[in-house]
Amino acid sequence: MATLITYFEGIGEKKFRAKQVWEWLWEKSAKTFEEMSNLSKSLRERLENEFQILPITIDNAQFSDDGTIKSAFKLHDDHIVEGVLIPADERMTACVSSQVGCSLSCTFCATGYMKRERNLDVGEIYDQVVEIRNQASEHFDASLSNIVFMGMGEPLLNYQNVMEGIDRIISPDGLNMSPKRITVSTAGIAKMIKKLADDEVKFNLAISLHAADDTKRNQIMPINETNTLEALREALVYFYEKTENRITFEYILFYGFNDSIADAQKMLEFARRVPSRVNIIEYNPIAEAKYRNADPEAIEKFSTHLIDGGVSTTVRRSRGKDIDAACGQLANKSKEIS
């Protein structure tokens, strides 16, 4: 806002013009200067000549029989990222991306097989939420209720833009959503989790864990080699002490790899170290990886073991099985087509 005020005063306009433009950009989600109808035509033309608005566009969208809508968003430089609208249990959840590609190379994730091209900027993060909010309104006549940063990329490796994007989403002069309705999911970068704590964030934190054993986690998530489970535990305890926000652990059960009762016991012991809940996730297989979803019986036994051990546990059923729903699939396909 301060930059806008300086600009308008510098060209001889009143200070309130900055507020008008700010509202058009962040409250009304204007995509062109022409939409800013309370500005004079000459001022709109001047802004058009001196500045650019670079909104994302929907390059491709897939509609699942279960209501899930997955979109490939094209950015101004022709890169593609993904966003998903997930309607479930009276919620409308937007799953958004934070980077073009990813550098973490998780072996079970389609995005992990893509090169990280760049970080998304604040506007691109915000625009995904707006587009998915519009889909919720158009297709379900419903408001967006939740946002999860679980799409392409590692949010904590694009820290400043993600934080500023969330600020625009929760601000009264932005989309005015509650931070309690937002969850940021990370593969587990200990020092950045501590930074979240120091910044006293109000949103929810989720950890993509998938194994509570360093040897196994190293195999599927190379980030664990430099951010061990012990380092992660220490950071999470610090985060909870600073924010009092309960942690969510995400755990995909892979057949024959991390789905035994012994694995469940390790998960139980890790989860008990900090107030937490566990989301067991059905795997959505990808062509690049050999993993497949655990058997229903194994999922039931695993979740029961955690519940019996006193840890709040839910099983999150895979959505969009009839479309390219796994993270990175649609973006890869869109790149191949374009």
N, C-alpha and C positions, 0 to 999 in steps of 0.2 A: 504493500500500500504506500509506504513512504516514497518508493521510487516513482510510482504513478503521480503522487502529489507533486514531487519535484518537477516531473516532466510537464504536467499541465500548467503549473505556475510559470515554468520557463517559456511556454508558448503563449502566455497571456490569458490563459483560461482560469476559471474559478476553481478553487480547491475541491469543491464538491464533485467535479467531473471525475476525479479519481475514484470516489466511492461508487459513482454510477457504473463506471467501467468494471470495477472490482465485482460488483453485484452481478453484472452481466456474465462475467467469466466464471465466477465460483458459486453463485447461487442459482443462476438461470442457465448455466452451461451453454452459453452462446458459442456457436462454431464460426461465426463470421461477424465482422464489424457492422455489416448491413443490418443485422438483427437488433442492434442497439438503438432502438427507436426514439429514446429520449435524448439522444445526441443530435446535433444539427447535421445536415447532410454534408456540409463542408468539413466538419470535424471528423465524421466517419470516413470520408475520403482521405483525409490527411493520415488518420490512423492506419488505413488500409495501405497507404503508400510507405509508411515508416515502420510498420510492424507486421508480424505474421501470427496468425492463430493456426496451429498445426494439429487439428483433431485427429484421433484415430478413426478408422472406418472398419466396418465388418467386411472382411474379405470372403469369408465362408462361414456358414453356420450349419450345425447338425442337430436334429431334433430326435430325442430318444422317446420310445414308447412310454417310459416312466416319467416323462415331463422334463427331463434334463435337457438344457440347451447349451451346446458347446460352440463357442465362436472363435474363429481365427481373426484377430484384429491386425489390420495393416497399419504400420506406423508411417510417418512422413518420409522415411528413408527406405521404404519397402520391406523392412524387417517385419516378421510376424511373431506375435505373442498370442497366448490363449487366455480366454476367460470362460467361466462356466456359471450358468444359473442352475441352482439345485433346489427344486421345490420338494420339501419333505416335512411332514409333521407340522403343518401350518406355518412353516418357515419358508422364507425365500432367501436363499443364501447365494451371495456372489463370491466365487473363487477367482482371485486375480493374480496376475504375474508381477514380478518385480524386476526381472532381467530378461534380455533377449538371449536365450540359451542359458547354460549354467556351467560353472567351472568345477563342480564338486564330484562329478563322475560316479554317482551312485549307480550300482550295476543293475538295479531292477527298474530304473526310471528312464523313460524314453528321452526326457530332457537331458539326462546325464550323458547321452551319446551325441549331444549337440555341442558345438563350440559356443562359449560365451562371447557374444558379439559386443554387447554394451549394457549399461544400466538403463532402466527406464527413468524418465524424468518425472517431476511432480505431476505435470499435466497429463502424461500418459497413464500414470497410476490412477489419477482421478477420473479420467475419461472412461476407463474400463468399468468403473463402478457406475457411472452415469449410463453407459450403454446397457449394462446388465439390468440396472434399475428400470430402464425403458422397456426391456424385454419382459420383466415381471409385470409391468403395468399393461403392456400390449397383449400378452398371451394368457395372463392369469388374473388380470384386473386386481393386482395385489401390489403392496408396497414391499420394497426390499427390507428385510429384517436383520440380516447378518452379513458380515464380510469376513472372508478368510484369505490370508495371504499364503495360499498353498499351491499356487500355479507355478509357472516356469520361474526358475532362478532361486537364489538364496537371499531372502530379504535383508539379512543382517550384513551382507556384503554390498548392499546399496542403502546403507543406513540412513544417510541424511535425506535422500529423496523419499524413502519410505516414510520416515518420520514426518516430513513436511506434507506428504500426500495424505497421511492419516489426519494431520492437523487440518487440512482443507476439508476433509470428509466430516470431521466431528465439529468443526467450528460453526457457531450460529450464523456467520456470514459465509458459510460454505454449504455442505449438505446436511449439517445439523444432526448427525447420527451419534448415538451414544458410544463411547469407547468400549463399553462393556459388551457391545455387539460386534466387536472387531477382534479377530484372533490372528496373530502373526506366528507362522510356523517356521521353525529353523531346524537345520540338520544338527545344530549344536556347536556354536562357536562361542567358547566359554567367555573370552574377554568382552565380546559384544553383548552377551547376556548380562554381564556385570554393568556394562554401559547403560543398557535398558533400565537396570535397577537404579543406577545413579541418576538417570533422567526421570525416575519415578513415573514411569508410564502407567496409564490407566487401562490400557487394553489387555487382552488375554494372551498368554504365551503357550505355544504348543511345541513339543520336541518330537521330531521324527526319529524315534529311537530304533525300533525294529530288531534290536538284540541288546540284552543286558549283560553281554559277555564281550570283552574287548577283542578276543580272537575272531569271533563270528562277525562282530560289527565292522572290524577292519576289512573283512572280505567283501562286504556289500556297500560300505560307506567309508571311502578312503579318508574323509575328514577326521575320522576317529583316531587315526594314527597320530595326529597332532592335537587332538582334543579328546583325550581319553575319557572314559566313563567317570573316573575319579575327578578329573578337572571339571567335567560337566556337572557332576553332583555338587561340587563346591560352589560353582557359579549359580546353580539353581537354588541352593540354600540361601545364598547371598541375595538373589532376586526376591525370594519369598520374604526374607526378613525386611527388605526395603519396601516392598509393595503390598505384601499380604495377599497377593493374587495366587490362587491355587494353580498349579501347573497341570497341563494336559500332556500325557504321553501318547504318541501315535505308534501303533505296533502292527505292521503287516505280518500276517502269518503265512510263511512260505512252506510248502509241502516238504517235509523231511529235513528242513534246515533249522528252523527256530520255533517249531510247533509242539515240542514235547513238554511233559510236565516238569522236567528239569529246567527247561527254558522258562517256563511259567514261574517257577520258584525264584529264579534269578531276577525276573522282572518284578516279582512281588517284593523281593528284598530291596531292589533299587527304588521302586515307587514309594516304599515306606519311609525313605529318607527325607522326604519333603511332602507337605500336603499336596495331594495330586489325585488325578483320575486317569484312567487308561481307556483309550479308544482302540479297540481291536478292529483292524480294517481288512476287508476281503481284497485280495490282490486282483488287479485288472491286468492280465498278461500282455506283454508287448513282444513284437517279433524279434527284437534285438537280444532278449534275455531268455534264459532257460527256465526261469522260475515259474511255478504255478501255485494256485491258491491251495491252502491246506484243506483237508477233508472237513466236512461239517462236524463230524464227531470230535476231531481234534480241536476245532474252534470252540466247541461247547465245553470240552474238558479244560481247555486253557482259561477261558473266561470264568468258569466256575471256580477254578483254583484261586484266581485273583480275588473274586468276590468273597469266597470263604475265608481268605486271608485278610479281609477288611478293607480292600481297595475298591473304590467305586469304578465299575467297569461296564462299558457298553460295546456292542458289536455293531460296527457301521457297515451296512451292506453296500456292496459296490453299485454305483449308479451308472447309467448310460452304457450298459453292456452291449447294446446293439449299435453303438456308434464308437468313434475314436475317442473314448473317454479318458484313457490313461494320459497322464501329464506328458505333453510333448508330441503325442501322436498326430493330432490335427495340424499342428504347426509344421511338422515334418512333411505331411501330405501336401499342405498348401505351398510349401517351398518347392516341392517336386512339380506341382501343377503350374506354378507361375514362371 
